[in-house]
Amino acid sequence: MNDFDQTYNMLNEAQRQAVDAIEGPVMVVAGPGTGKTQILTLRIANILRLTDTEPESILALTFTEAAVANMRKRLAGLIGSAAYRVKIATFHGFANDQIQSYPEFFPNIIGASAMTDVDQLEYIRQVILDTELDVLKPFGDTFLYVRPIISAINTLKREGVTPNHFHSLVAREQESFDNLEDVYYEKGAHKGKMKGKYQALQKKIVKNAELARVYEAYQDAIRGAKKYDFSDMIIELVQALANDQEFLLTLQEHYQYFLVDEHQDTNNAQNQLLELLANFHASPNLFVVGDEKQSIFRFQGASVENFFYFRDRYPDAQLVTLTDNYRSTQAVLDSGESLIAGAVPLVAQTGGAGAPIEVVAYPSRADEVAGVVDRIKTQITEST
């Protein structure tokens, strides 16, 4: 019996269903400890066993280099050296590989180098100095909004919004505001003055208009300096694929199967990338694994809506739900369920109810970190 058969025979019924579903769109709803990485690697091995697909034609995407290494190690245990021919990468790593491999399709960043967070901060500060602004450059504290501006620009890029697109969104917002009725008081002591809620809305529009100018100037500045930031890699790849059918077809012909780990953590730009790559077929071989209750990388623009998006985009997708948890006790799972309920509760397979959950309050985050470290040290000492 080979390694694949031995591991496959240890799967529960739902896990086998996911591994066996090698054609068409498939969504696996899998909570923590249910064997997500295991079914991803087994499914890749199963594709190679049952089809004439080359390892290079399989693309598996995740979010961290640690996850990439873990997936590849497990896959190598199943199929040997062929695991190193399968494309396993983070979203940003995959995007950067395409930029390096096909520089002719990336005129905005061809020959450019990646920036650090410090570089980005300095460019934004300089743009603020050089741009005529009212709201975003307050008198007495020129750089008050530097951090919020950087955060906003990164969010726009993660959602696939270019400076031109953002300008058009702000213009549309302004047009809607101009067509509002009952904006001003018609009588009383404040007759002729704008109502408070509309003043707030108008200020928001002005702030967004200034942000659009800063965003555009920032992009012009870094392109002129032959630089690009972390968020540019995916948005540039999405634009290149959307604007050049030759490039798109090249990647679509190369990759036949797509797998995505922790899909609930994807943002709009990443979903656009997946859709472009997979849309050669109406019912693509796109396999996503995730949990609607989790969003570890929410700061990257991820949200549960991006997870549900898959169901709307591919209504014929096969849905598999994993409920057996092999990591935690039932007490831990029940406590988590009491905080955020899932469609189907997880069932512990570790045996025993487990110790009751202890809730400890700390006066500050620093005290919490110190307390957790001390608790870990104590448990390690007691177990040795």
Secondary structure, DSSP 4 states (H G I P E B T S, - for coil): --HHHHHHTTS-HHHHHHHH--SS-EEEEE-TTS-HHHHHHHHHHHHHHHS---GGGEEEEES-HHHHHHHHHHHHHHHGGGGGGSEEEEHHHHHHHHHHH-GGG-TTTTT-EEPPHHHHHHHHHHHHHHS--SSSS-TT-TTTTHHHHHHHHHHHHHTT--HHHHHHHHHHHHHHHHT-SS-B--SSTTTTSBPHHHHHHHHHHHHHHHHHHHHHHHHHHHHHTTEE-TTHHHHHHHHHHHH-HHHHHHHHHH--EEEESSGGG--HHHHHHHHHHHTTSSS--EEEEE-TT--TTGGGT--HHHHHHHHHH-TT-EEEEE-EESSS-HHHHHHHHHHS--SS--EE-SSS--PPPPP---SSHHHHHHHHHHHHHHHHHHH-
